[in-house]
Amino acid sequence: MLMLEIIKKALFVALIFLTIKYGTLGLALGWAVSSFFTLLLTLFLSKRVFEYSIIDLIKDIYPYFILSLVLSAAAYFLSIQITNNFLYLGFCIGFVGGLYILFCRLFKLEASNEMFDWLDRKILRKIKLK
């Protein structure tokens, strides 16, 4: 596992040096490429160690991806008339973030349920400490 992390970090650093001359957009593209190759490496190792395939990954991320895609498209079309950048950013974060959390709760998505349970435990622990 340590060797995988070293390879991932080396790939990331190499892509930074290769893309820095292209500015911010080049760095963003290099980061995206690095993330994609990191995903492939991790999936390859996961399949060998845990028998977790790409199909399993797609099944796990499918509901979150579709929900994010629909909410982002809705936010785009609802906020297209907003010209103030700060208002636009605030609206999109509030709209997409709020509805995302609401729909994750409503559809009882597993990962979000784990997050909400963890938050509930943290809040209850702080209340008990007082």
TORTOR-318900 format. One record per residue (C-alpha): residue in one letter; x, y, z. Coordinates in nm, 2 decimals. Each point is the difference from the previous one (the first is absolute). Last residue first. Layout:
N
+-----+--------+--------+--------+
| res |      u |      v |      w |
+-----+--------+--------+--------+
|   A |      X |      Y |      Z |
...
+-----+--------+--------+--------+
***
This chain:
130
+-----+--------+--------+--------+
| res |      u |      v |      w |
+-----+--------+--------+--------+
|   K |  -2.16 |   2.02 |   2.87 |
|   L |   0.18 |  -0.32 |  -0.09 |
|   K |  -0.34 |  -0.18 |  -0.08 |
|   I |  -0.08 |   0.27 |  -0.26 |
|   K |   0.33 |  -0.04 |  -0.16 |
|   R |  -0.04 |  -0.38 |  -0.02 |
|   L |  -0.35 |   0.05 |  -0.14 |
|   I |   0.14 |   0.22 |  -0.28 |
|   K |   0.28 |  -0.24 |  -0.09 |
|   R |  -0.25 |  -0.30 |   0.00 |
|   D |  -0.24 |   0.19 |  -0.22 |
|   L |   0.28 |   0.09 |  -0.23 |
|   W |   0.11 |  -0.36 |  -0.03 |
|   D |  -0.36 |  -0.11 |  -0.07 |
|   F |  -0.03 |   0.27 |  -0.26 |
|   M |   0.32 |  -0.12 |  -0.17 |
|   E |  -0.11 |  -0.36 |   0.01 |
|   N |  -0.33 |   0.09 |  -0.15 |
|   S |   0.18 |   0.20 |  -0.27 |
|   A |   0.20 |  -0.31 |  -0.10 |
|   E |  -0.31 |  -0.22 |  -0.01 |
|   L |  -0.25 |   0.21 |  -0.19 |
|   K |  -0.33 |   0.03 |   0.19 |
|   F |  -0.19 |   0.14 |  -0.30 |
|   L |  -0.14 |   0.29 |   0.21 |
|   R |   0.32 |   0.05 |   0.20 |
|   C |   0.21 |   0.02 |  -0.32 |
|   F |  -0.28 |   0.21 |  -0.16 |
|   L |   0.02 |   0.26 |   0.28 |
|   I |   0.38 |   0.01 |   0.01 |
|   Y |   0.01 |   0.05 |  -0.38 |
|   L |  -0.28 |   0.25 |   0.02 |
|   G |   0.19 |   0.22 |   0.25 |
|   G |   0.34 |  -0.03 |  -0.18 |
|   V |  -0.15 |   0.06 |  -0.35 |
|   F |  -0.21 |   0.30 |   0.11 |
|   G |   0.24 |   0.15 |   0.26 |
|   I |   0.31 |  -0.05 |  -0.20 |
|   C |  -0.16 |   0.12 |  -0.32 |
|   F |  -0.16 |   0.30 |   0.16 |
|   G |   0.31 |   0.11 |   0.18 |
|   L |   0.21 |  -0.03 |  -0.31 |
|   Y |  -0.25 |   0.20 |  -0.21 |
|   L |  -0.03 |   0.26 |   0.27 |
|   F |   0.37 |   0.03 |   0.02 |
|   N |   0.03 |   0.02 |  -0.38 |
|   N |  -0.27 |   0.26 |  -0.05 |
|   T |  -0.16 |  -0.06 |  -0.34 |
|   I |  -0.28 |  -0.24 |   0.10 |
|   Q |  -0.21 |  -0.08 |  -0.31 |
|   I |   0.15 |  -0.35 |  -0.04 |
|   S |  -0.09 |  -0.09 |   0.36 |
|   L |  -0.30 |  -0.23 |  -0.06 |
|   F |   0.16 |  -0.17 |  -0.30 |
|   Y |   0.33 |  -0.06 |   0.17 |
|   A |  -0.15 |  -0.11 |   0.33 |
|   A |  -0.23 |  -0.25 |  -0.18 |
|   A |   0.30 |  -0.14 |  -0.19 |
|   S |   0.20 |  -0.03 |   0.32 |
|   L |  -0.29 |  -0.17 |   0.18 |
|   V |  -0.05 |  -0.25 |  -0.28 |
|   L |   0.38 |  -0.08 |  -0.03 |
|   S |   0.04 |  -0.03 |   0.38 |
|   L |  -0.29 |  -0.24 |   0.03 |
|   I |   0.12 |  -0.21 |  -0.29 |
|   F |   0.35 |  -0.02 |   0.14 |
|   Y |  -0.12 |  -0.08 |   0.36 |
|   P |  -0.23 |  -0.28 |  -0.13 |
|   Y |   0.27 |  -0.15 |  -0.23 |
|   I |   0.29 |   0.01 |   0.25 |
|   D |  -0.04 |  -0.35 |   0.15 |
|   K |  -0.12 |  -0.18 |  -0.31 |
|   I |   0.29 |   0.16 |  -0.20 |
|   L |   0.25 |  -0.12 |   0.26 |
|   D |  -0.14 |  -0.35 |   0.00 |
|   I |   0.03 |  -0.01 |  -0.38 |
|   I |   0.36 |   0.13 |   0.02 |
|   S |   0.08 |  -0.30 |   0.22 |
|   Y |   0.04 |  -0.06 |   0.37 |
|   E |   0.17 |  -0.34 |   0.05 |
|   F |   0.17 |   0.13 |   0.32 |
|   V |   0.37 |  -0.04 |  -0.08 |
|   R |   0.02 |  -0.04 |  -0.38 |
|   K |  -0.31 |   0.21 |  -0.08 |
|   S |   0.11 |   0.26 |   0.24 |
|   L |   0.35 |   0.02 |  -0.15 |
|   F |  -0.14 |   0.06 |  -0.35 |
|   L |  -0.26 |   0.24 |   0.14 |
|   T |   0.27 |   0.20 |   0.18 |
|   L |   0.22 |   0.02 |  -0.31 |
|   L |  -0.30 |   0.11 |  -0.22 |
|   L |  -0.11 |   0.26 |   0.25 |
|   T |   0.36 |   0.14 |   0.03 |
|   F |   0.01 |   0.01 |  -0.38 |
|   F |  -0.32 |   0.21 |  -0.01 |
|   S |   0.11 |   0.22 |   0.29 |
|   S |   0.33 |   0.07 |  -0.18 |
|   V |  -0.18 |   0.09 |  -0.32 |
|   A |  -0.23 |   0.23 |   0.19 |
|   W |   0.29 |   0.16 |   0.18 |
|   G |   0.19 |   0.05 |  -0.33 |
|   L |  -0.31 |   0.16 |  -0.15 |
|   A |  -0.03 |   0.24 |   0.30 |
|   L |   0.37 |   0.08 |  -0.02 |
|   G |  -0.04 |   0.07 |  -0.37 |
|   L |  -0.29 |   0.23 |   0.06 |
|   T |   0.19 |   0.18 |   0.27 |
|   G |   0.30 |   0.07 |  -0.21 |
|   Y |   0.13 |  -0.20 |  -0.30 |
|   K |   0.36 |   0.00 |   0.12 |
|   I |  -0.11 |  -0.18 |   0.31 |
|   T |  -0.12 |  -0.30 |  -0.20 |
|   L |   0.30 |  -0.23 |  -0.01 |
|   F |   0.13 |   0.10 |   0.35 |
|   I |  -0.34 |  -0.06 |   0.15 |
|   L |  -0.04 |  -0.32 |  -0.19 |
|   A |   0.33 |  -0.14 |   0.15 |
|   V |  -0.11 |   0.10 |   0.35 |
|   F |  -0.33 |  -0.18 |  -0.05 |
|   L |   0.16 |  -0.31 |  -0.14 |
|   A |   0.25 |  -0.01 |   0.29 |
|   K |  -0.29 |   0.03 |   0.25 |
|   K |  -0.18 |  -0.29 |  -0.16 |
|   I |   0.31 |  -0.22 |  -0.02 |
|   I |   0.08 |   0.07 |   0.37 |
|   E |  -0.35 |  -0.07 |   0.10 |
|   L |   0.01 |  -0.33 |  -0.19 |
|   M |   0.33 |  -0.09 |   0.16 |
|   L |  -0.15 |   0.06 |   0.35 |
|   M |  -0.28 |  -0.24 |  -0.08 |
+-----+--------+--------+--------+
***
